[in-house]
């Protein structure tokens, strides 16, 4: 079994620092500092996980694409602890019309089989997605 671990160290105020694969990551809970908030980092992890899956699957299918991006939206509850009540992913991709079904298949495979972040988060809130095909 693989175990992931890291050390998070307090630097100042609500700022913390960790290192992942030799790269520094600054987490920050204040509105004035440039660090990343932990909840937004969670959204980036969700988008990154599914994006890597989709690209890998499309490459295996030999589907050419461009202009690929993902918008993630997640409303926070009003009460504490403030958590995301749902996740909406909008996949934007430019692909030939005949490959749109393959893109849908890749997104579904990511959501249902491969993306561990999606699997973890879907246990606490629904995840919906749409695909917008770019001209």
N, C-alpha and C positions, 0 to 999 in steps of 0.2 A: 504494500500500500504506500502511495506517495503522500508525504506530508509537506505542506507549505508552511513556512514560518517567516517572520520578520520581526524586527525590533523597532518600535516607535519611541522617539525621544522628545521630551518637551524642550523647546528652544526659548520661547518667550510668550507671555500672554496666552492666547488660544492657538498658538502656532506650534506645530509638531513636525518632526522630520523623520523620514525613514528612507531606506535604500532598497530598491528592488532591481535585481540583476545589475548591480553596480551604478544604477541611476538614482540620483536624489529626487525625492518626492516630498513636497511641502504641503501639509494639511493645515488648514486655518479655519477657525470658527468665527472670526471677526469679519465684519463687512468692509473693513478698510485695508486689509492686507492682501497681497496678491496670491496667497495660497489657495488651494483647492478645498472646497467644502466636502466632507465625507459623503454626503448624500449625492452630490453631483458626481463624485468619483464613482459611486455605485452605478449611476446612469451611463457613465463612460465605459465602465466594465461590461455592462449589458450590451451596449452598442458595439464595442470592440469584439466581444465574444462572437456575436452573431455575424458581424461583418467578416471576421476571419473565416468562419464556417462557410458563408455564402461564396466568398471569393475562392476558397479552396474547392468547393463543390463545382462551381462554374468552370474553373480551370480544368478539373477532371473531366467535365462534360465537353471541354473544348469550345466553350461559349465565349465569344468576344464581347466585351462590354467596356463602357467608359462612364465617367461622371457619376461614380457610385458614392453615395453618402446616405447616412441614416439620421433622421430626426427622432429624438426620444423626448416624449413629454410624460410627466408624472405628477399629478396633483398631490399636494401634501394635505393630510388631515388637519383640522383646526386644533384638536386637543393634543396634549402631550401624552406620550411621546409622539411627536409629529412624524408620521410615516407616510410612504407613498400608498395611495389607495388603489391605484391602477397604473399600468404602463401602456403607452401607445408608441409603437415604432412605425415610422414612415420611411420605407426604403425608396430612395431615388436612384434610378439607374437608366442609362442609355444602352439599349440593346436592340438588335433587329427584331422585328415583329414576330418572326417564326421562332424566336428563342424565349419569348415571354413565359411560356409554360415551364420552361426549364428554370427560369428565375423563380417562379412560384414554387417549384419543387425544391429548389435549393433553400429558400426561406423556410418552407415547412420542415425540411429535414433539420435545419438548424434549430428551429423552435422545439420540435418534437423529439429529436434524438441526440443532437451533438452539443448544443450550447449549455454547459453546466451552470453558467450564471443565470440564464433564462429558467432553467429547471429549479434552481434555488429560489429565485424571486417569485416564480409563479405559485409557489407554495403559500405565499402570503398575500398576493394580489394578482388579479387577472392581467394577462399580457395580450394585447391586440396588435395586429399589424395590418398595414396596407402597403401596396407597391405602387409607386407613381413612375410610369415609364416616360422618360424624357424624349423629346423629339430630336 
